[in-house]
Amino acid sequence: MKEVENQMVKPNGYGIKDPHQEDVCEGIDACGDEVVSGDYILEYDGEIILVENAAKFLIEHCGAIIKVAGEE
């Protein structure tokens, strides 16, 4: 008989974060924000950038300009 793991006995078995579990800091990204375990990051030229900071990084560090398509 095949054994099936009970999700209720596994830590965070249903993908819900345990409110008592502290986030593990993995470092600081290029924009100065804390990177914690599970965050989505980009690596560029040796820098770590949180995905949500990608546009900010491009504007501040790479000289990117925000434009609207079809407008000058």
N, C-alpha and C positions, 0 to 999 in steps of 0.2 A: 504494500500500500504506500502510495506517495504521500509524504508529509507536506503540509501546506503551512507556511508561516502566517501566524496571526498578526495582522498589521497593528493591532492594539498594543502588543507587547514590544514592538519596535519603537525606538525613540523617533519622534516626529513621523510616525508611520503613515499619516495621512497628508503629509506635506505642510502641516500647520506649524508655524514656528512656536516653540515653547517660550512663553513670555518670561520665564525665569532664567532662560539660557542667555548669557551675554554674548554679543557679537564679538568675534575675534578680529582685532584690527590687523590688517595686512600691510598697512603703510598709508602714505599720503600721495594723492595723485598730483599731476602737474598743475592743477588749478587750486591746490591747497585743501581739497576735501579728503576726508578719511575714507579709505578703502577697507571694507570688511569682507569676511568670507562669504562667498555666494554672489558678490557684486559682479556685474559684467564690465569688463575692462578692455581697452585697446592698448596695444603697445606700439609706440612710434618713436623711432630714433632714441631708444633707451628710456623713454618716458612712459609712465603708466597714466592712462586717462580713463576716468569713468565714462561709460557710454553716454550718460546724460550730460556730461561736460564736453563732449566732442565738438559741438559748434562753438562754444566759448573758447576752447583751446585753439581751434582753427583761426578764429577772429583775433585773439590776443597774441598768439605766438607765431602764426604763419601768415598773417596779413590778409586773411580771407575777408570778403565783403559780402554782406547779405543783400540780395537783389530779388526782385519779383520778376519772374519770367514774363517776357512780352512788354516790359516797361523799361525805360532807360533811366 
